[in-house]
Amino acid sequence: MESFGLVESRTGHDQEARRLLETALSLTGKDNIDYDFRAVNLAAQLMKLGQNDDALKLLNQEIATSPGCARAWSNRAAIRYGRGEVASAFADAQVAAHLDPANSQAQNLLILLKEPAFFAPRR
């Protein structure tokens, strides 16, 4: 089901993607090896839909239960960056990059946030 949700997202059927990703996550126990991946995929879809409050809530829960999930940290950093929460975004991006040095989202945010002429995005 999650695979179908990802396909729907890539083809621009974002509400259907959200529905499928939510269903996949709800059918997955927290002890399942795929739970973290599915939670972060749903959060990314919520971000795509501009539902950052819902995405942030899900990412906060994910980080609390699985602090080693680099994608959760980098997605939360992206939301915080978008909100102009520079220090929090930087801290989250650092954790994500430490957990997964190949995480390009975290690396790009760190570069952006280290720029001397950094300006927070407009809300």
N, C-alpha and C positions, 0 to 999 in steps of 0.2 A: 504494500500500500504506500509506503514511504517513497518508493521509486516512482510510482505514478504521480505522487505529489510533486516530486522534484521535476519530472517531465512537464507537468502542468505549469509549474513556475517558469520554466525555461521557455515555454511557448506563450507566456503572457496571460494564462488563465489563473490569475493570482488568488481569487477567492476560492476557487476549486482546489488549488494547491494548498491553501491554508486548511480547508476542511479535511483533505486527505492527510496532511501532516499532523493535524490535531488528533485525528482518529488513530493514526499509527502510533503516536506517542501514548495515547490513552490505553492502547492495547499492549503496551510494553511495560513490564515490571521494572522498577528502579534497579533491580539486581541484574537485569539483562545487559549484556555487553554493548548492545546498540543504543541503550537509553540516552547516554550523553550526546551521541551523534544526532539522534532524532530530536532531542530537546533543542540543540543549537540550530539545527536546520529549521525547526519551527520558529525559533526566535529570529533567524535571518529572514524568513518569509514575512513575519510580522513587521520587521524593519522595512522591508521592501514596500509593504502596504502603508507605511507611515505610522504604524501603531507601536511607537517606541516605548510607551509606558508599559504595555503588555509584554513587549519583548524584554524590557529591562527587568520586570518582575520575574519572568522565566529565567533570565540569565543570572539574576541574583540567587535564585533558588538553586540553579545548576552549580554555580560557584561555591555555594555553601555546602553542597553535598559532594561535589567532585571538583575540588580546588585544583586538580591537575589538568583540567580541560582547557587547553590554551585557546581554542576557538571561542569558548564562552568569554574568556577575559578580553580577547581582541574585539569581539562584537560589542561587549559592554563599553570598551574604550571608544569605539566608533560612535555609539549613542552619546556618551558623555562629551566627546569632542563636538558633536553636532549641537549639543546644548550649551556649549561654551564652558564646560566644566574642565578647564585645562589641566589642573593638577591631578584630578581623578583620572582623566583620560590618559595622561602620561603614565601614572602609576599602574593602571591596568595594562597598558601597552607594554610596559617593562616586564610585568609578570608573564604576559603572553609570550613575549620574545625569549624570556628566560626558559619557559617551559618548552617552547618550540622555536628554535632560532630560524627555522625556515618559514615561519608564519609571516607572509608578505604583508598582510593587513597590519599587523603589529609593527613590523619594521617601517612601513610607510608612515604610519602615525608617529612613530618616534622621530623619524626624520623631519616630518612636518612640524612637530611640536618643539623641536630643538632649534628651528630657524629663528635667528635673532629678530626678524621682522614679522614674527608670528602675530596674526590677528585671529581672534576667535571667530568662528562662522556666525553670520547673522541668524537670529532666530526667526 
